[in-house]
Amino acid sequence: MGSTSGHTNEGLGRRDVIKRSAALGLIAVPTMGFLSSCASSDGGSDDDKVEKGTKSAKNPLGVNETAALDVVIFNGGFGEQYAIDAEKKYNEAFPKAPKVKHTATEKIQSTLQPRFNGGTPPDLIDNSGAEQMDMGVLVGKNQLLDLTPLMDAPSYDDPAKKVRDTLRPGVLEMGQFDGDPVWIMYYAYTVYGVWYSQTALEKLDATYPENWDDMLALCKKAKSKGIAGWTYPGKYPYYLPFSLYPFIGKIGGREVLDKIDNLEPNAWKDPAVKAAFEAYYELYQKGYVLKGTPGLTHIQSQTEWTKGKALFIPNGSWVENEAAPTTPDDFKMMVGAPSSLDSSDKMPYGTIWASGGEPFIVPAKSKNPEGAMEQLRIMLSEDSSKNFTKAVKSLSAYNGGTDGLELSTAMQSGVDVLKQAGDNVVNPRMQDWYVKLQKEQIGIAGLGEMMAGRATPAETIKKIQAFADAAAKDQSIKHYKHQ
């Protein structure tokens, strides 16, 4: 499917005509620890691990049937009930084991760093949220268990299939950082993009804009009605890439995103980056961003959006569950792929970012790693997958689990955009390879400043390229490349 822009001449000229007028501002970047201290911890030892159990058809990983299991879940957009339900199945399978110790928190890093430092981490962690531990550091410092035994174990529903053969495309590869070992099990399957209310568009007698000229025209129309075009979590502007990265990939091809991930010299100076930044900056320049957005959290921005104060928000498919408390019954939540910029885009309209989300990890020094992997095997069953989908309105990593389910408009739109995208699915890795670079530097110090009008696109590109160059030269962190 080719570009649907009906304004070819204007679109082609857009890359050159967008004005840059704001002055450069300064930001105090919050300090976040990224486990540099815990990576060097020498607390704990293999002697602390529980004895392995006897392997059998019902216990292929050799779980110790009497050992305790300690699980920590990020209590965010997906909540914790889906995990509790799966833990009950674990205790049913191993009735001699104590009830699974379950902890839920929004503060993963501050809660768990002392335990990593002391060499006593939990067995299984849902490493997500604003305080997500840096997985690139964890992998680079040998803090995680290789989950290949789980991938090669018989699947929960069909012993003739390995777990790896039941996963959605790209999920296993996302858990690999350098070679064959699998360090992370991404449990959710997330569709990233531009989220909107079909009801809100219908009230404006509009359809989702498939090219940027139509996006601006719709934002202008909304503004005349007292409605903003866009909002985003201004306090956490690393949400912006959820729609901006696939926009860049659509404009310049997936190789541009690969170069950015690989920290290649001048990757951020690619014309596709410049074009995408200038397009988003135009939203600010023309007053199409909801007033006060730079001061909003993710929950606050989503609430303004569900209240109808803005048409569009960049987000992932967890937003349906997370925003449920404020979403009207007739909202008709939907997701759209990034609009085409113009007819010279390298990838067709429909190009989308979709990948594994909600990363689960097993610390290398966990006491019961076999139990942790078995818990994941249970979660990757059809029953647990369906339970997850029904409970949180999101697809899971299990390739199925939707048969017989009535999907919401948001979930159905996610399925539809994936079908439309076909092979045109991009998978940027910056957010799991280099968390500090992605969140603090590209997000807060870069895009956050630009979208607040305190830096121009040119100034922002220069700043972000400097951050990327510094990361590339930093020998204290492990570097990764697309294979």
WOFEN-V11537 format. One line per field, one symbol per residue. phi: phi as a letter, one per 20 degrees, with the letter a starting at -180 (. if undefined). A space follows every 10 residues. Layout:
phi = ???
//
This chain:
phi = .efdfecgff ffeffddfec ceefddceff ecfcmffffe fdfmafffff ffeefbfecf emfffdefcd ccdfecgemc fgfgffffff fffcfeefgg fdccbedfff fdggffgemc ffecceecnf dffffffgff dledefeggf feffffecgf dfggedefgn fffffedbne gdecdfeedd derdebdfff fffelcdffe cfffffffff ffgfendffc bafffcfffg ffdfffffff fdnfffffff fflfgmffef gffgffffff ffffgemeeg gnggeeefff fffffffneb ecbfadffff ffegfdeffe flfbccfgff eafegfcfgo gcdbafclfd cdfgeffcff fffffffffe efffffffff fdlbfdffeq mdfneeefff ffffffffff fleeddbfdg fdecffffef effffdffff fenebegfff ffffffffff ffefeededc bfe
//
